[in-house]
């Protein structure tokens, strides 16, 4: 899927983009445990989280629904 759609990066911004707020969305969407969600949320907040563009677009949409400014960008 990555070779077909290309890599993407998840970007968040604004004061609502806290690690805790991002963690809530990640846990609900990815079904991951608290320690993993914390590590992934830190990568999201620092702009280091990447995957397929469709995956990043899905997570960005869910983050926006939670009131967090988010966008998926192509690498």
HTML snippet that shows the backbone in 3Dmol.js (N, CA, C, O; Angstrom):
<script src="https://3Dmol.org/build/3Dmol-min.js"></script>
<div id="view" style="width:600px;height:400px;position:relative"></div>
<script>
const pdb = `
ATOM      1  N   UNK A   1       0.814  -1.181   0.000  1.00  0.00           N
ATOM      2  CA  UNK A   1       0.000   0.000   0.000  1.00  0.00           C
ATOM      3  C   UNK A   1       0.865   1.256   0.000  1.00  0.00           C
ATOM      4  O   UNK A   1       0.522   2.250  -0.639  1.00  0.00           O
ATOM      5  N   UNK A   2       1.971   1.211   0.707  1.00  0.00           N
ATOM      6  CA  UNK A   2       2.855   2.362   0.766  1.00  0.00           C
ATOM      7  C   UNK A   2       3.425   2.685  -0.614  1.00  0.00           C
ATOM      8  O   UNK A   2       3.509   3.854  -0.990  1.00  0.00           O
ATOM      9  N   UNK A   3       3.817   1.665  -1.368  1.00  0.00           N
ATOM     10  CA  UNK A   3       4.371   1.921  -2.697  1.00  0.00           C
ATOM     11  C   UNK A   3       3.288   2.402  -3.667  1.00  0.00           C
ATOM     12  O   UNK A   3       3.581   3.147  -4.601  1.00  0.00           O
ATOM     13  N   UNK A   4       2.060   1.985  -3.452  1.00  0.00           N
ATOM     14  CA  UNK A   4       0.952   2.384  -4.321  1.00  0.00           C
ATOM     15  C   UNK A   4       0.498   3.820  -4.056  1.00  0.00           C
ATOM     16  O   UNK A   4       0.254   4.579  -4.994  1.00  0.00           O
ATOM     17  N   UNK A   5       0.385   4.191  -2.780  1.00  0.00           N
ATOM     18  CA  UNK A   5      -0.141   5.504  -2.414  1.00  0.00           C
ATOM     19  C   UNK A   5       0.931   6.500  -1.990  1.00  0.00           C
ATOM     20  O   UNK A   5       0.675   7.703  -1.953  1.00  0.00           O
ATOM     21  N   UNK A   6       2.101   6.025  -1.676  1.00  0.00           N
ATOM     22  CA  UNK A   6       3.176   6.906  -1.237  1.00  0.00           C
ATOM     23  C   UNK A   6       3.103   7.197   0.249  1.00  0.00           C
ATOM     24  O   UNK A   6       2.057   7.020   0.873  1.00  0.00           O
ATOM     25  N   UNK A   7       4.219   7.646   0.817  1.00  0.00           N
ATOM     26  CA  UNK A   7       4.253   7.952   2.240  1.00  0.00           C
ATOM     27  C   UNK A   7       3.560   9.269   2.555  1.00  0.00           C
ATOM     28  O   UNK A   7       3.485  10.169   1.719  1.00  0.00           O
ATOM     29  N   UNK A   8       3.061   9.359   3.767  1.00  0.00           N
ATOM     30  CA  UNK A   8       2.436  10.586   4.235  1.00  0.00           C
ATOM     31  C   UNK A   8       2.871  10.859   5.654  1.00  0.00           C
ATOM     32  O   UNK A   8       3.351   9.965   6.351  1.00  0.00           O
ATOM     33  N   UNK A   9       2.704  12.081   6.075  1.00  0.00           N
ATOM     34  CA  UNK A   9       3.068  12.479   7.435  1.00  0.00           C
ATOM     35  C   UNK A   9       1.865  13.185   8.047  1.00  0.00           C
ATOM     36  O   UNK A   9       1.143  13.913   7.365  1.00  0.00           O
ATOM     37  N   UNK A  10       1.662  12.964   9.319  1.00  0.00           N
ATOM     38  CA  UNK A  10       0.565  13.579  10.045  1.00  0.00           C
ATOM     39  C   UNK A  10       1.092  14.806  10.773  1.00  0.00           C
ATOM     40  O   UNK A  10       2.049  14.718  11.543  1.00  0.00           O
ATOM     41  N   UNK A  11       0.463  15.948  10.526  1.00  0.00           N
ATOM     42  CA  UNK A  11       0.880  17.207  11.154  1.00  0.00           C
ATOM     43  C   UNK A  11      -0.266  17.756  11.990  1.00  0.00           C
ATOM     44  O   UNK A  11      -1.414  17.771  11.545  1.00  0.00           O
ATOM     45  N   UNK A  12       0.042  18.200  13.187  1.00  0.00           N
ATOM     46  CA  UNK A  12      -0.949  18.849  14.055  1.00  0.00           C
ATOM     47  C   UNK A  12      -0.390  20.195  14.474  1.00  0.00           C
ATOM     48  O   UNK A  12       0.824  20.402  14.494  1.00  0.00           O
ATOM     49  N   UNK A  13      -1.299  21.114  14.809  1.00  0.00           N
ATOM     50  CA  UNK A  13      -0.852  22.435  15.248  1.00  0.00           C
ATOM     51  C   UNK A  13      -1.904  23.059  16.144  1.00  0.00           C
ATOM     52  O   UNK A  13      -3.028  22.568  16.252  1.00  0.00           O
ATOM     53  N   UNK A  14      -1.518  24.144  16.780  1.00  0.00           N
ATOM     54  CA  UNK A  14      -2.431  24.874  17.649  1.00  0.00           C
ATOM     55  C   UNK A  14      -2.372  24.389  19.082  1.00  0.00           C
ATOM     56  O   UNK A  14      -1.777  23.358  19.397  1.00  0.00           O
ATOM     57  N   UNK A  15      -3.007  25.166  19.935  1.00  0.00           N
ATOM     58  CA  UNK A  15      -2.973  24.862  21.369  1.00  0.00           C
ATOM     59  C   UNK A  15      -3.774  23.618  21.722  1.00  0.00           C
ATOM     60  O   UNK A  15      -3.562  23.037  22.787  1.00  0.00           O
ATOM     61  N   UNK A  16      -4.691  23.193  20.852  1.00  0.00           N
ATOM     62  CA  UNK A  16      -5.482  21.992  21.134  1.00  0.00           C
ATOM     63  C   UNK A  16      -4.710  20.706  20.833  1.00  0.00           C
ATOM     64  O   UNK A  16      -5.152  19.615  21.193  1.00  0.00           O
ATOM     65  N   UNK A  17      -3.563  20.835  20.177  1.00  0.00           N
ATOM     66  CA  UNK A  17      -2.781  19.663  19.773  1.00  0.00           C
ATOM     67  C   UNK A  17      -1.835  19.222  20.886  1.00  0.00           C
ATOM     68  O   UNK A  17      -0.620  19.182  20.696  1.00  0.00           O
ATOM     69  N   UNK A  18      -2.397  18.894  22.045  1.00  0.00           N
ATOM     70  CA  UNK A  18      -1.575  18.406  23.152  1.00  0.00           C
ATOM     71  C   UNK A  18      -1.398  16.899  23.025  1.00  0.00           C
ATOM     72  O   UNK A  18      -2.176  16.231  22.344  1.00  0.00           O
ATOM     73  N   UNK A  19      -0.385  16.375  23.673  1.00  0.00           N
ATOM     74  CA  UNK A  19      -0.142  14.937  23.647  1.00  0.00           C
ATOM     75  C   UNK A  19      -1.367  14.186  24.178  1.00  0.00           C
ATOM     76  O   UNK A  19      -1.756  13.164  23.612  1.00  0.00           O
ATOM     77  N   UNK A  20      -1.968  14.676  25.243  1.00  0.00           N
ATOM     78  CA  UNK A  20      -3.130  13.993  25.839  1.00  0.00           C
ATOM     79  C   UNK A  20      -4.308  13.958  24.870  1.00  0.00           C
ATOM     80  O   UNK A  20      -4.949  12.918  24.717  1.00  0.00           O
ATOM     81  N   UNK A  21      -4.600  15.082  24.216  1.00  0.00           N
ATOM     82  CA  UNK A  21      -5.717  15.135  23.273  1.00  0.00           C
ATOM     83  C   UNK A  21      -5.481  14.205  22.093  1.00  0.00           C
ATOM     84  O   UNK A  21      -6.393  13.500  21.660  1.00  0.00           O
ATOM     85  N   UNK A  22      -4.271  14.201  21.579  1.00  0.00           N
ATOM     86  CA  UNK A  22      -3.931  13.328  20.448  1.00  0.00           C
ATOM     87  C   UNK A  22      -4.003  11.865  20.886  1.00  0.00           C
ATOM     88  O   UNK A  22      -4.465  11.010  20.130  1.00  0.00           O
ATOM     89  N   UNK A  23      -3.547  11.580  22.100  1.00  0.00           N
ATOM     90  CA  UNK A  23      -3.588  10.204  22.618  1.00  0.00           C
ATOM     91  C   UNK A  23      -5.009   9.638  22.621  1.00  0.00           C
ATOM     92  O   UNK A  23      -5.219   8.482  22.256  1.00  0.00           O
ATOM     93  N   UNK A  24      -5.971  10.445  23.029  1.00  0.00           N
ATOM     94  CA  UNK A  24      -7.368   9.983  23.074  1.00  0.00           C
ATOM     95  C   UNK A  24      -7.829   9.501  21.708  1.00  0.00           C
ATOM     96  O   UNK A  24      -8.443   8.441  21.587  1.00  0.00           O
ATOM     97  N   UNK A  25      -7.532  10.276  20.698  1.00  0.00           N
ATOM     98  CA  UNK A  25      -7.946   9.918  19.343  1.00  0.00           C
ATOM     99  C   UNK A  25      -7.201   8.670  18.871  1.00  0.00           C
ATOM    100  O   UNK A  25      -7.807   7.769  18.291  1.00  0.00           O
ATOM    101  N   UNK A  26      -5.916   8.615  19.112  1.00  0.00           N
ATOM    102  CA  UNK A  26      -5.116   7.460  18.678  1.00  0.00           C
ATOM    103  C   UNK A  26      -5.581   6.170  19.331  1.00  0.00           C
ATOM    104  O   UNK A  26      -5.672   5.131  18.676  1.00  0.00           O
ATOM    105  N   UNK A  27      -5.873   6.237  20.621  1.00  0.00           N
ATOM    106  CA  UNK A  27      -6.341   5.032  21.312  1.00  0.00           C
ATOM    107  C   UNK A  27      -7.653   4.549  20.726  1.00  0.00           C
ATOM    108  O   UNK A  27      -7.844   3.348  20.534  1.00  0.00           O
ATOM    109  N   UNK A  28      -8.556   5.468  20.442  1.00  0.00           N
ATOM    110  CA  UNK A  28      -9.857   5.092  19.886  1.00  0.00           C
ATOM    111  C   UNK A  28      -9.732   4.558  18.463  1.00  0.00           C
ATOM    112  O   UNK A  28     -10.396   3.584  18.106  1.00  0.00           O
ATOM    113  N   UNK A  29      -8.898   5.178  17.661  1.00  0.00           N
ATOM    114  CA  UNK A  29      -8.796   4.803  16.249  1.00  0.00           C
ATOM    115  C   UNK A  29      -7.877   3.613  15.993  1.00  0.00           C
ATOM    116  O   UNK A  29      -8.153   2.793  15.118  1.00  0.00           O
ATOM    117  N   UNK A  30      -6.803   3.516  16.740  1.00  0.00           N
ATOM    118  CA  UNK A  30      -5.816   2.460  16.494  1.00  0.00           C
ATOM    119  C   UNK A  30      -5.940   1.278  17.447  1.00  0.00           C
ATOM    120  O   UNK A  30      -5.345   0.224  17.222  1.00  0.00           O
ATOM    121  N   UNK A  31      -6.720   1.460  18.520  1.00  0.00           N
ATOM    122  CA  UNK A  31      -6.886   0.372  19.482  1.00  0.00           C
ATOM    123  C   UNK A  31      -5.593  -0.006  20.178  1.00  0.00           C
ATOM    124  O   UNK A  31      -5.331  -1.185  20.417  1.00  0.00           O
ATOM    125  N   UNK A  32      -4.788   0.987  20.502  1.00  0.00           N
ATOM    126  CA  UNK A  32      -3.488   0.721  21.126  1.00  0.00           C
ATOM    127  C   UNK A  32      -3.550   1.024  22.619  1.00  0.00           C
ATOM    128  O   UNK A  32      -4.420   1.758  23.086  1.00  0.00           O
ATOM    129  N   UNK A  33      -2.612   0.445  23.349  1.00  0.00           N
ATOM    130  CA  UNK A  33      -2.592   0.648  24.799  1.00  0.00           C
ATOM    131  C   UNK A  33      -2.018   2.027  25.144  1.00  0.00           C
ATOM    132  O   UNK A  33      -1.481   2.726  24.286  1.00  0.00           O
ATOM    133  N   UNK A  34      -2.144   2.391  26.402  1.00  0.00           N
ATOM    134  CA  UNK A  34      -1.750   3.718  26.859  1.00  0.00           C
ATOM    135  C   UNK A  34      -0.271   4.034  26.608  1.00  0.00           C
ATOM    136  O   UNK A  34       0.021   5.104  26.073  1.00  0.00           O
ATOM    137  N   UNK A  35       0.675   3.158  26.969  1.00  0.00           N
ATOM    138  CA  UNK A  35       2.084   3.487  26.721  1.00  0.00           C
ATOM    139  C   UNK A  35       2.394   3.676  25.234  1.00  0.00           C
ATOM    140  O   UNK A  35       3.149   4.573  24.860  1.00  0.00           O
ATOM    141  N   UNK A  36       1.810   2.834  24.403  1.00  0.00           N
ATOM    142  CA  UNK A  36       2.031   2.959  22.954  1.00  0.00           C
ATOM    143  C   UNK A  36       1.402   4.242  22.439  1.00  0.00           C
ATOM    144  O   UNK A  36       2.006   4.939  21.623  1.00  0.00           O
ATOM    145  N   UNK A  37       0.200   4.566  22.901  1.00  0.00           N
ATOM    146  CA  UNK A  37      -0.476   5.795  22.481  1.00  0.00           C
ATOM    147  C   UNK A  37       0.336   7.025  22.867  1.00  0.00           C
ATOM    148  O   UNK A  37       0.406   7.992  22.107  1.00  0.00           O
ATOM    149  N   UNK A  38       0.938   6.989  24.024  1.00  0.00           N
ATOM    150  CA  UNK A  38       1.759   8.116  24.483  1.00  0.00           C
ATOM    151  C   UNK A  38       2.968   8.311  23.570  1.00  0.00           C
ATOM    152  O   UNK A  38       3.298   9.436  23.196  1.00  0.00           O
ATOM    153  N   UNK A  39       3.623   7.209  23.218  1.00  0.00           N
ATOM    154  CA  UNK A  39       4.792   7.285  22.342  1.00  0.00           C
ATOM    155  C   UNK A  39       4.403   7.764  20.942  1.00  0.00           C
ATOM    156  O   UNK A  39       5.090   8.601  20.357  1.00  0.00           O
ATOM    157  N   UNK A  40       3.316   7.238  20.414  1.00  0.00           N
ATOM    158  CA  UNK A  40       2.865   7.638  19.078  1.00  0.00           C
ATOM    159  C   UNK A  40       2.419   9.097  19.091  1.00  0.00           C
ATOM    160  O   UNK A  40       2.730   9.841  18.160  1.00  0.00           O
ATOM    161  N   UNK A  41       1.703   9.517  20.120  1.00  0.00           N
ATOM    162  CA  UNK A  41       1.234  10.905  20.212  1.00  0.00           C
ATOM    163  C   UNK A  41       2.410  11.874  20.227  1.00  0.00           C
ATOM    164  O   UNK A  41       2.344  12.936  19.607  1.00  0.00           O
ATOM    165  N   UNK A  42       3.460  11.529  20.911  1.00  0.00           N
ATOM    166  CA  UNK A  42       4.651  12.398  20.921  1.00  0.00           C
ATOM    167  C   UNK A  42       5.216  12.537  19.516  1.00  0.00           C
ATOM    168  O   UNK A  42       5.629  13.623  19.111  1.00  0.00           O
ATOM    169  N   UNK A  43       5.234  11.421  18.766  1.00  0.00           N
ATOM    170  CA  UNK A  43       5.724  11.468  17.382  1.00  0.00           C
ATOM    171  C   UNK A  43       4.808  12.312  16.504  1.00  0.00           C
ATOM    172  O   UNK A  43       5.276  13.022  15.614  1.00  0.00           O
ATOM    173  N   UNK A  44       3.487  12.235  16.756  1.00  0.00           N
ATOM    174  CA  UNK A  44       2.539  13.041  15.990  1.00  0.00           C
ATOM    175  C   UNK A  44       2.771  14.526  16.281  1.00  0.00           C
ATOM    176  O   UNK A  44       2.871  15.332  15.356  1.00  0.00           O
ATOM    177  N   UNK A  45       2.855  14.885  17.555  1.00  0.00           N
ATOM    178  CA  UNK A  45       2.996  16.292  17.956  1.00  0.00           C
ATOM    179  C   UNK A  45       4.303  16.886  17.429  1.00  0.00           C
ATOM    180  O   UNK A  45       4.348  18.070  17.095  1.00  0.00           O
ATOM    181  N   UNK A  46       5.356  16.090  17.350  1.00  0.00           N
ATOM    182  CA  UNK A  46       6.647  16.593  16.854  1.00  0.00           C
ATOM    183  C   UNK A  46       6.787  16.479  15.343  1.00  0.00           C
ATOM    184  O   UNK A  46       7.820  16.855  14.789  1.00  0.00           O
ATOM    185  N   UNK A  47       5.752  15.961  14.660  1.00  0.00           N
ATOM    186  CA  UNK A  47       5.780  15.867  13.203  1.00  0.00           C
ATOM    187  C   UNK A  47       6.573  14.701  12.662  1.00  0.00           C
ATOM    188  O   UNK A  47       6.968  14.712  11.496  1.00  0.00           O
ATOM    189  N   UNK A  48       6.817  13.695  13.482  1.00  0.00           N
ATOM    190  CA  UNK A  48       7.626  12.549  13.077  1.00  0.00           C
ATOM    191  C   UNK A  48       6.807  11.308  12.732  1.00  0.00           C
ATOM    192  O   UNK A  48       7.382  10.284  12.362  1.00  0.00           O
ATOM    193  N   UNK A  49       5.474  11.373  12.843  1.00  0.00           N
ATOM    194  CA  UNK A  49       4.654  10.187  12.610  1.00  0.00           C
ATOM    195  C   UNK A  49       4.306  10.094  11.136  1.00  0.00           C
ATOM    196  O   UNK A  49       3.793  11.049  10.552  1.00  0.00           O
ATOM    197  N   UNK A  50       4.585   8.942  10.530  1.00  0.00           N
ATOM    198  CA  UNK A  50       4.308   8.765   9.114  1.00  0.00           C
ATOM    199  C   UNK A  50       3.767   7.378   8.826  1.00  0.00           C
ATOM    200  O   UNK A  50       3.908   6.455   9.629  1.00  0.00           O
ATOM    201  N   UNK A  51       3.161   7.254   7.692  1.00  0.00           N
ATOM    202  CA  UNK A  51       2.583   5.995   7.223  1.00  0.00           C
ATOM    203  C   UNK A  51       2.056   6.218   5.824  1.00  0.00           C
ATOM    204  O   UNK A  51       2.541   7.101   5.117  1.00  0.00           O
ATOM    205  N   UNK A  52       1.077   5.440   5.412  1.00  0.00           N
ATOM    206  CA  UNK A  52       0.516   5.672   4.087  1.00  0.00           C
ATOM    207  C   UNK A  52      -0.326   6.938   4.121  1.00  0.00           C
ATOM    208  O   UNK A  52      -0.877   7.300   5.161  1.00  0.00           O
ATOM    209  N   UNK A  53      -0.420   7.602   2.990  1.00  0.00           N
ATOM    210  CA  UNK A  53      -1.197   8.834   2.928  1.00  0.00           C
ATOM    211  C   UNK A  53      -2.663   8.610   3.299  1.00  0.00           C
ATOM    212  O   UNK A  53      -3.224   9.433   4.022  1.00  0.00           O
ATOM    213  N   UNK A  54      -3.314   7.531   2.837  1.00  0.00           N
ATOM    214  CA  UNK A  54      -4.699   7.305   3.261  1.00  0.00           C
ATOM    215  C   UNK A  54      -4.838   7.119   4.777  1.00  0.00           C
ATOM    216  O   UNK A  54      -5.810   7.590   5.367  1.00  0.00           O
ATOM    217  N   UNK A  55      -3.889   6.444   5.403  1.00  0.00           N
ATOM    218  CA  UNK A  55      -3.930   6.286   6.866  1.00  0.00           C
ATOM    219  C   UNK A  55      -3.794   7.629   7.573  1.00  0.00           C
ATOM    220  O   UNK A  55      -4.509   7.913   8.534  1.00  0.00           O
ATOM    221  N   UNK A  56      -2.871   8.446   7.087  1.00  0.00           N
ATOM    222  CA  UNK A  56      -2.647   9.748   7.709  1.00  0.00           C
ATOM    223  C   UNK A  56      -3.859  10.661   7.496  1.00  0.00           C
ATOM    224  O   UNK A  56      -4.211  11.438   8.383  1.00  0.00           O
ATOM    225  N   UNK A  57      -4.493  10.572   6.328  1.00  0.00           N
ATOM    226  CA  UNK A  57      -5.692  11.362   6.066  1.00  0.00           C
ATOM    227  C   UNK A  57      -6.832  10.944   6.994  1.00  0.00           C
ATOM    228  O   UNK A  57      -7.575  11.790   7.491  1.00  0.00           O
ATOM    229  N   UNK A  58      -6.964   9.646   7.223  1.00  0.00           N
ATOM    230  CA  UNK A  58      -8.004   9.147   8.128  1.00  0.00           C
ATOM    231  C   UNK A  58      -7.786   9.681   9.547  1.00  0.00           C
ATOM    232  O   UNK A  58      -8.720  10.175  10.179  1.00  0.00           O
ATOM    233  N   UNK A  59      -6.553   9.579  10.040  1.00  0.00           N
ATOM    234  CA  UNK A  59      -6.260  10.067  11.385  1.00  0.00           C
ATOM    235  C   UNK A  59      -6.417  11.589  11.480  1.00  0.00           C
ATOM    236  O   UNK A  59      -6.901  12.099  12.490  1.00  0.00           O
ATOM    237  N   UNK A  60      -6.012  12.308  10.438  1.00  0.00           N
ATOM    238  CA  UNK A  60      -6.173  13.762  10.441  1.00  0.00           C
ATOM    239  C   UNK A  60      -7.652  14.131  10.523  1.00  0.00           C
ATOM    240  O   UNK A  60      -8.019  15.065  11.236  1.00  0.00           O
ATOM    241  N   UNK A  61      -8.486  13.416   9.811  1.00  0.00           N
ATOM    242  CA  UNK A  61      -9.933  13.671   9.851  1.00  0.00           C
ATOM    243  C   UNK A  61     -10.480  13.441  11.257  1.00  0.00           C
ATOM    244  O   UNK A  61     -11.265  14.247  11.757  1.00  0.00           O
ATOM    245  N   UNK A  62     -10.073  12.355  11.893  1.00  0.00           N
ATOM    246  CA  UNK A  62     -10.537  12.048  13.245  1.00  0.00           C
ATOM    247  C   UNK A  62     -10.030  13.076  14.258  1.00  0.00           C
ATOM    248  O   UNK A  62     -10.753  13.449  15.183  1.00  0.00           O
ATOM    249  N   UNK A  63      -8.801  13.528  14.084  1.00  0.00           N
ATOM    250  CA  UNK A  63      -8.258  14.555  14.971  1.00  0.00           C
ATOM    251  C   UNK A  63      -9.037  15.865  14.808  1.00  0.00           C
ATOM    252  O   UNK A  63      -9.353  16.526  15.796  1.00  0.00           O
ATOM    253  N   UNK A  64      -9.342  16.234  13.570  1.00  0.00           N
ATOM    254  CA  UNK A  64     -10.121  17.458  13.339  1.00  0.00           C
ATOM    255  C   UNK A  64     -11.503  17.354  13.970  1.00  0.00           C
ATOM    256  O   UNK A  64     -12.011  18.331  14.521  1.00  0.00           O
ATOM    257  N   UNK A  65     -12.113  16.173  13.893  1.00  0.00           N
ATOM    258  CA  UNK A  65     -13.426  15.969  14.516  1.00  0.00           C
ATOM    259  C   UNK A  65     -13.351  16.147  16.035  1.00  0.00           C
ATOM    260  O   UNK A  65     -14.339  16.502  16.677  1.00  0.00           O
ATOM    261  N   UNK A  66     -12.171  15.897  16.594  1.00  0.00           N
ATOM    262  CA  UNK A  66     -11.957  16.075  18.036  1.00  0.00           C
ATOM    263  C   UNK A  66     -11.516  17.499  18.381  1.00  0.00           C
ATOM    264  O   UNK A  66     -11.201  17.789  19.535  1.00  0.00           O
ATOM    265  N   UNK A  67     -11.495  18.385  17.384  1.00  0.00           N
ATOM    266  CA  UNK A  67     -11.145  19.777  17.636  1.00  0.00           C
ATOM    267  C   UNK A  67      -9.673  20.098  17.539  1.00  0.00           C
ATOM    268  O   UNK A  67      -9.235  21.155  17.993  1.00  0.00           O
ATOM    269  N   UNK A  68      -8.902  19.200  16.952  1.00  0.00           N
ATOM    270  CA  UNK A  68      -7.451  19.398  16.820  1.00  0.00           C
ATOM    271  C   UNK A  68      -7.143  19.730  15.371  1.00  0.00           C
ATOM    272  O   UNK A  68      -7.572  19.016  14.465  1.00  0.00           O
ATOM    273  N   UNK A  69      -6.407  20.803  15.146  1.00  0.00           N
ATOM    274  CA  UNK A  69      -6.005  21.166  13.782  1.00  0.00           C
ATOM    275  C   UNK A  69      -4.995  20.137  13.296  1.00  0.00           C
ATOM    276  O   UNK A  69      -3.917  19.990  13.874  1.00  0.00           O
ATOM    277  N   UNK A  70      -5.352  19.422  12.225  1.00  0.00           N
ATOM    278  CA  UNK A  70      -4.497  18.342  11.730  1.00  0.00           C
ATOM    279  C   UNK A  70      -4.587  18.259  10.216  1.00  0.00           C
ATOM    280  O   UNK A  70      -5.611  18.589   9.617  1.00  0.00           O
ATOM    281  N   UNK A  71      -3.493  17.810   9.610  1.00  0.00           N
ATOM    282  CA  UNK A  71      -3.453  17.630   8.170  1.00  0.00           C
ATOM    283  C   UNK A  71      -2.513  16.487   7.822  1.00  0.00           C
ATOM    284  O   UNK A  71      -1.523  16.242   8.512  1.00  0.00           O
ATOM    285  N   UNK A  72      -2.837  15.804   6.755  1.00  0.00           N
ATOM    286  CA  UNK A  72      -1.951  14.781   6.207  1.00  0.00           C
ATOM    287  C   UNK A  72      -1.189  15.408   5.052  1.00  0.00           C
ATOM    288  O   UNK A  72      -1.783  16.059   4.191  1.00  0.00           O
ATOM    289  N   UNK A  73       0.116  15.215   5.031  1.00  0.00           N
ATOM    290  CA  UNK A  73       0.928  15.772   3.959  1.00  0.00           C
ATOM    291  C   UNK A  73       1.709  14.659   3.300  1.00  0.00           C
ATOM    292  O   UNK A  73       2.058  13.662   3.931  1.00  0.00           O
ATOM    293  N   UNK A  74       1.977  14.844   2.021  1.00  0.00           N
ATOM    294  CA  UNK A  74       2.782  13.875   1.275  1.00  0.00           C
ATOM    295  C   UNK A  74       4.247  14.120   1.602  1.00  0.00           C
ATOM    296  O   UNK A  74       4.683  15.266   1.717  1.00  0.00           O
ATOM    297  N   UNK A  75       4.991  13.054   1.747  1.00  0.00           N
ATOM    298  CA  UNK A  75       6.420  13.157   2.059  1.00  0.00           C
ATOM    299  C   UNK A  75       7.184  13.768   0.920  1.00  0.00           C
ATOM    300  O   UNK A  75       8.401  13.931   1.010  1.00  0.00           O
TER     301      UNK A  75
END
`;
const viewer = $3Dmol.createViewer("view");
viewer.addModel(pdb, "pdb");
viewer.setStyle({}, {cartoon: {color: "spectrum"}});
viewer.zoomTo();
viewer.render();
</script>
